[in-house]
Amino acid sequence: MDTLEHETLRTFRQKAYATSGLQADALFEIIDAVLTAPGIESPAHLSLAPSFQRKWGSVYDALNTGTIDLTALERLVADYPLDTETDWYAIDTSVWPRCDAETSPERGYYHHHSRHSNGQPIVAGWNYSWLVQVPHRCSSWTAPLRVRRMKPGENANQVAAEQIRSFLQQRGHRGTPPIITFDSGYDPVQLGVALEGEDVSLLVRLRSGRCFYADPSEQPTTGRPRRHGAKFVCDDPTTWSEPTDQWTTIDKRYGSVRVQAWSGFHAVPHNHEKRGTRQARPIVRGTLIRVEVERLPKPTKQPEPLWLWWWGQSHQSWKRSGVSMLPVSRLNTCIASSNRYSSGRRPRSALPKRQIGGPGS
């Protein structure tokens, strides 16, 4: 680490310390212990870390009575963005299993990819929504900007929209709108309705069986006007129309890459605010993107086409979104931090170019 990076890190730590109120010293030592401890089995084990200079009772005192100005901390983290060519961000959820903590408040039942309960991939725990900045190229590091624990029954799309609006208000206008990516668990229609009028572009991964509709080409002379035209089924090529745009390139990792786009399509929403009323369903038009590659970096299986949904104020940047191959996958290192801590595994200890560590929640 050179002198400039050392001074930048030191300044960041000083400003981060200033965001703490009560129990500031103990809270900051807990953060250092979380980042350096080889394994975390319980809060008391943090007191054994070399960076924690206090007794084990101080850990619980700080967690129970300590205070942090969350708004100031979020503003501080946003002031140290990654040095990237494009403003790429991603949102996803991460479950912290708390199966044995029956007295923990606001536990919910969520899907988990590795832990099972009674033979089902469902665990009781807390679900966290993360908003992070991702680098331009594939990397195991991400920069967390927002994190919030979701209550059971909360709509993940509405929570994500709330985090995006808060970030955009703090970020301000900086030329091109940011691109925010989502996995297939999010609904592009709900996101588009919630973020209408915001200067942001969305890229949502789609299931291969999703259906969309074009605008009607003609209207009946009598009766109710049509709202939906030709049907477009992602996994049925017979329903596809001619692409409005397409693009090909050669990538070192993926070989031949072919990107096709169909603009002006919309989905028929089922979960919306006007459900149960006689009012018309909202229509959110966007661009369907199909990415097809020749090979995968690790040839463990045959590559399948990737379907994406592009929505935003600017529709001329879809090519840039397709080439980057869905950076939502780069969230794995960041959102798995809660699982690492709960299982006693240590996260990567390599020092990034910027300070991205901090308390989870």
N, C-alpha and C positions, 0 to 999 in steps of 0.2 A: 504494500500500500504506500503510495507516494504521499508527499506532504499535503497536496491539495485534497486528496481523498480523505486523509486523516482529519484535516481541519473541517471538511464537510460533514464527516461522521460525528465529530465532536460537537459541532454547532447543532446538528440535528438532535443529538442526545440532550443537550442543554435545553433546547426548546421543548422537547418531549417531556423533560422533567418539570418544566414550568406549567404544563397542562394538568399536573396532579395537584390535588388540594390536601385533604387530610391523609396522613400516613404516606406522604410523598416518598420519603426515603425507602420505606419498606416496599412500597409498590414498585419502585424502579428496580430494586434488587430482585424482586420476584420476576420481573421481565427478563433481567439478565440470567436468572437461574433457569427460566423456561427455555431460553435460547441455547444454554450451554450444558444443561443436565443430560447425562447419557440416557436416562429413563425416568419417567414420572409415574409412579404408582399411586401417589396420594399427595395432597398439598404439603404434608409434613416432610416428604422427601425433598421438596425444594430447599428446605433449610440446610440440607447436606451439601448443596452445591457450593463450590469454592467462592462463587461470586456473591453468595448470600452471607452477610457478616453478622446476622442477628440470630436470636434463638428461634426455635420452631414455633413458639407461641405468637411471634410477630407476624407469621404468615397468615394465620387466621384472623388476627386483629386487622391487618391491612385489607384482607378480602371482605371482611364484614363491615368495617367502618371507613375504609379508604374511599376517596372520591377522585374522579377524573372528569375534566371538561371535555366531553366527547366531541362537541362541535369544534373546539379549538384543535383537538388532536386530528380530526378529519381534515381540517384546513391545513394543518402542518404537513400531513402526509401528501396532500394534493400539491403542495409547493415543491415537492421533490419527485417529479414524474420521471419515468424512464426515458432515455434518449433514443427515440424511435423515429422512423421516417413517417409513419402514419399513426393516428390516434386509435389504437385498437384496445377495446375493453371487452370484458366478458362477465356474465352473471351465471351463477349456478348455486345449488344448495348442497350442503354437507350435513350428514347426520352424525351426531355424537351419541353413541349407544349408552343408555343409562338403565339397562334392564333390571339391575338389582337395587337401584335407588328408588324404592317405592314411594318415599316421602318427597322426592324432588318435585317442585311445582311445575305445572304446565308441560308435563311429558306428553308426547304423542306417539302414535304408531306409524313407522315409516319403513319404506323399502331400503334394504341394505344389500350391497353387492356381495359381501363375503360372510356376514354373520346371519345365522338362521335361528328361528324360534319355532319349535315344534315342527321342524322340517320345512318351514316357510321362510323366505327371505324378508322377514318383517321383524323389526326390533322396536323396543320402547326407548325413547330418548328425546333429544333436542335437535331441532332442525335449524340450521343457520343459512342465511342468504348472503352470499359474498359478491361484491363488485370489485373487480381487479383490473389492472392494466396489464396487458400481455406484450411481450416483445414482438418485433417484426418477424423474426425467424423462430423456429422451434427451440424452446428452452425449458428447463425445469424450474426456472424462477419466474414468479409473477409479483406484482406490486399491489397488495391489498389497499383499497380505498374506502370501502364501506363493508360493514358486517352487522347483521342484525339477527337475533334469535326470533324465529317465527313462532307464533302461538298455534296450538292445534286448531285445525280448521281454517286457518288463514289462506287466502288465495296467493299462491306464489307469484302470479303475474302482477297482481296489484302491489305486492311488496317490492318486486323488482322495479316497477314503474315509479314507486315512491323513492327508491334509492337513486334512480336515474335522474328524476327531477331535482332532487337535492344536490346531486353532483353537478348537473348542468347549471344550476343557480350559482354554485360556488365557483365553477370553472369559468363562466362567462363565455363570450364569443371570441374564438381564436381561429378565425379563418374557416377551414373546412370542418363540417360537423363530425363528431366522433362516431365511430362504428362500434356497436355493441352486439356481441354474439351470444346466442342462447342454444341450449341443447333441445332435443326433441320433446322434452317434458313441458315446454312452455307453449302457450297458444299465441300465434302471431296476430290473431284478430283482437284478442283482449289487450295485447301490448300496443297494437296500433291505435285502438280506441282510447286507451289510457294516456298515450303520449301524443295525441293529436295536437299539432301546433308547435311541438318542441323541435328544436334544431338538432336532430339526431337521426342516425341511420341504424336500422336493425337488420341483423342477419340471423335467421332462426333455422336450425336444422329440422327437417321434416321426416316423418315416417314414410316409407316407400309406398304405403297404401293410401295416402291422403288424396282427397278429391277437391278440385277447384272448378270454378265456372268463369267463363268469359262474359262480357256484357252481351245482351241480346242484340242480334243483328237486325231484327224487325219486331214491330209491335202489332198486336191484334187491333182490328178496327173498333172492336167493342170489348167491354169487360175490363178487368183489372190489368194494368200494364205489367209486362214481364220484367223481372229483376235479374233473372239468370239466363244465360245463353248456353253455348255448347259446354258439355262436361269434359273436364280434363282429369284423368286418373293417372297418378304418377307411375304406377306399375303396369299400366296397360298402354303400350305404344299405339294401339289402334285409335285411341282417343286424342292423340297429340295433334296439334296443328303445326304449321311451319314455324320454326323459331323466329322470333323477332331479331335475334342477334346470336352469333356464335363465335367462338374463338378457340384456337388451338395453340399449343406451345410444347416445348420439350423441357422436362425437369430432370435434374440429376437423380433425384430420389424416386420419383414416381414415373419416370419415362414419359411417354406421350400423354398429354393432358388435353382433354376436350371439354369445353364449357359451352352449354347451350342455355338460352334464356327466352322465356315467354313472359312478356309484360302485359299488364292490364287484367290480371286474373284476381279473383276473390274467392274466399271460402264462405260456406254457409255456417254461421256460428250457432251453437246450441246453448252455451252458457254466456249470457249477456244480461245487462241491467234491465232490458225491456222484455225479458222472458216472462210469460204469463199475462202479458197485456196485448192489446190489439195493435200496438205500434209496430212499425216495420223494423226488422232486424238491421243492425248496423252492417254496412258494407265497407270493407277495408281492401283497397286494391294495391297490389304489389307485383313483384317480378319473381317468377319461378326460375330457379337456377338448377341445372343438372350438371354435375361434375363427374366425369368418367376418366379413370387413370389406367395406365397400362399395367402397373405393378405397385406393390406396397414395399416400403423400406425393409420390412421383415416378412419374407414370403411364406407366412404360415397359413394363409388362406387366399382364395381368389378375391380380388377387389370387386366390390359392388358399387354401383352408381350412388352418388351422394346427392340428395335433394336438399335445396336451401330455399329460404324465402327472404327476399330483399324488400325492405320498406324504408322509406325516408323521404326527406324533402328533395334530395338530389338523386335521380335515377341514373346518372352517368357514371357512377363509381362501382357498378356491380362487378365489372371485370376484376377489379382489385380485390373484391371480396372472395371471388371464386378461386383465384390463384393461391391465396393463403391457406386453403384447405382446412377451413373451419378451426380457428385457433381456440375453440372451446376445449379441445382436448388438452391444451396446455394448462388448464385449470387444475389438473389432477394433483400436482405437487402442492399447490396452495390449499385446496379444499380438503386434502387428506390430512392436514396438520392436526385437526382435532382427533382424528382416528389414531394418528401416531402417538399423541400424548396419552390417550386413554388406554392404548395397548402397551405402553412402555417403550415404544420404539423411538429412536432419536432421529429428528429430521436432518437434512443435509447441513453440514457445518461449513461448507464453502462460503467465503465472504463475497457477497455480491457487490456490484458497483455502487449500490445505494442501500441505505438502511431500510429493510422492509419488515424487520421483526417488530413484534409488539404484542401486547396482551390480546388473547383471543376474545374473550368477553367474560 
